Amino acid sequence: MSRWRWLLADQLGPHFLDDDAQRVLLVETRSLFAHRPLHRQKAHLTLSALRHRAAELGDRARLVRADTFREALTALGEPVEVVHPPSRAALAFARTVDGLTVLPPRGFVTDRADFAAWADRRRGQLRMADFYRYARGRHGVLRDLPAPGRRPRNRTPVEAPPPPPIVEDDIDAQVRRDLDRWQAEGIRFVGRDAPRRYPATHAEAQARLTHFLDHRLPAYADTEGVLGDGDGRLAHSMLSSSFNSGLLHPEPAIRAAERAGRTGAAPAAAVHRFVRGLFGWREFLWQLYWYFEPRYRGTGWLGATRPLPEWFDRLDADAVEARCLADVLAGVRDTGWAHQTARLTVLGNYGLQRGWRPAELADWFRRSFVDGTDWVMNATVIGMSQYADLARIDSHPWAFDGAHLDRAGAPCGGCRYVPKVTLGDDACPYTGGFEAFLHRNRERLAADPRLAAELAERTDPQRRDAVLAQEEKRGDEAP
């Protein structure tokens, strides 16, 4: 008889099993939710996906509810194997359990040894664009689809039909009752409960992917760099949680997008953007997480040492008057999600300007987003968004003023702040914060062409002192 295969909560797709007779162990533990406050909808999705997978597998699966994972594995009393866990902490734990065999990773296209060989040859800074070019050639991705031409900067996103709704069932109802009970017993969550918005099964995720490829992919390229798109979901795939929970494997999705480009069902720009995110950034972030040494999380090149303020940590959008930040934070509170442009230019940008601790911000993203995982947020937030890693994965900090956000479509109209104003009662906190960030980090940012040019325009010492004093007074209060 085959060994038990322990499926973690982000290994729930069919590609994590070897055959239709394999015995499966699934484990629920309250300690996962008691350690740090998770978004309520993230907690619901995690439990719902585990329980739905157990129901799908029937007698082949054993769903164990235990105080700890070790307790569940010990009680089983038989040899168990697990696909390589998605975090260093989980891998370290797995290696301490007697009788537990760790298998190679699944759910990615690039082999880890292949990436390490590529990265070792670079001997320095690693860039996604370079890796993407290499990986496309190695795996023959987008080989016969022409590169898209330059697209106009100011374009109106095309309306796209919404994704098929999720229909909750009895499993979701029980999950909600359990979470209500746990909350009454003292386990804290952030964000608001709501009907489940994201797939918890492979079938639901596949239906969402098919709908996206057929109906939303053609308009996907027009969402790039756009902030203001109504409900924040215009033509986005909304599939990140499905890929990160292992419900979907990226390779079939990449090949399906390629076919859409070849047949003319979607423009080359949309196909390239989708594949670049899935086969470029996603693969790159996973590999970087394991390639870099663990102390990567402790880097802090810009000297950011301020803790996350309470209003931000608890998603208190009602305390915020700056409309762009209030809208994005409310979206996270209500849905556990925001598109990548909002994450970088509104949320991450604000933390960067204020000097918040990068590791705390990465942890906040992991807990507050339904697709939040250590391996994504580690490099995305600490390296890319907060520029705290000596430019190892990105060449510039994602720092922008209010005028940039206004051009990107932020809901500046009707905001009490004025995007182009730096000083005074009407000063946009992003514009004042951007200039204060430049002055505080003048020497560190001198090598960045864009920011060096911005600094060259800001040489008046009286203005500099006024901006720094204003933003210091604003501090970490909700803007």
Disulfide bonds with the S-S distance in Angstrom:
none
